[in-house]
């Protein structure tokens, strides 16, 4: 992997920014160069949230992603908005619980993961984001429990430390799907 | 790598200020810099510092004036419209020769404008911003690490030269997270015998004031201040050169646009176009020397800016218009893309730099 540009997008509240921060810390733990850039604006609850994460072997140039290598779409508006921007040969991960349509492009690899349903069924309804991150890391060949634990410990506050194992379970669930 | 943490640019500024010994922060919230105030609100009470959300930007800058007069490291932060409000105070700080750090995380203007990134306060920052003849030292970070380092540097320069240092960032730089090492070297603050901290009945009292009704005296103050400015121009200009050794074309860019430009330069190089970049780190003093040197060497310069073309004037002055200087820009919160910069590079390369 030289440089991977990843765009995560969904509703506010789905944990998009958190998932991105986890990815960035995972990269940092692996000794990579990383950047994390959120969309910011006059957002309201239920509005769209997205963030751009770049993980690279070299210093990161522009932190702004116009054409992601990987798109993680957690809702339909996100897929509608960003499907066209993915580079040919890129990857789209879609939460198929919330996105009923199929990806229209045929020059990208698509993974449909019913992340929201899986999260509810397994007793951690707020961790659909991490199920998708698990799949993403598996695709990248970066699924490694020790590094993921380190990264999780950086993004989960000490007060919520009991959530670490649950997050790890969600990651594993995604990787195995 | 172990000692690096991921931080937003805004948070890095706040933490670096604390590391630099700043224990007084006054501000008023405005997007996209509010994380600075939020960080200070959380941290300052725990370390015996002062965080105060003032009733307005104008109040905040005058509180800065007060603490600066008492000789302590002090800061405020805002975004474009808020800096306009603070500009009266910035002029008073200059007129009273007081050191302070001011952060502008720019957003699109004019007026209330928008809240997305911009670099359109370049003129405002480098030409003083308020009334009267004066300058601020203007530092333009292009990474979260530099957000931290230049904050420390800003306090040091402010104290050394008794003037305001401004960190001129933009919404992207403020909001993005990158790994940052907070192992920052801080020089101790110099003695400030001029500070108004009480005479203990042992010396004549100090006066901090910008009012001077005798024209002969006021002229003298201005002349002296500009002698200091000239010294700063000679000694404190900072810049980074990227692939300039064999460059036939040069890009001038600072902050976020310099990062976008780097992507474009790497791509252009792959296509055989010899292009490099001069990235001013201090916008005032503007790094004239590297541009002067480039003017004898390159065929054209492209100024990449998130404004209608402001730094381009300084590039033309520095190069004495010896080479054509073109503008590649987006405004209003839009950001130039690497593709747009690459097109601009190809355009000048195609006609060999001729206008």
Interface residues (C-beta under 8 A of the other chain):
Chain A: X21 X24 X25 X28 X31 X33 X34 X35 X36 X37 X38 X40 X41 X42 X60 X61 X62 X63 X64 X66 X154
Chain B: X1 X4 X5 X6 X31 X32 X115 X116 X171 X172 X175 X176 X177 X178 X179 X256 X259 X260 X262 X263 X266 X335 X337 X338 X339
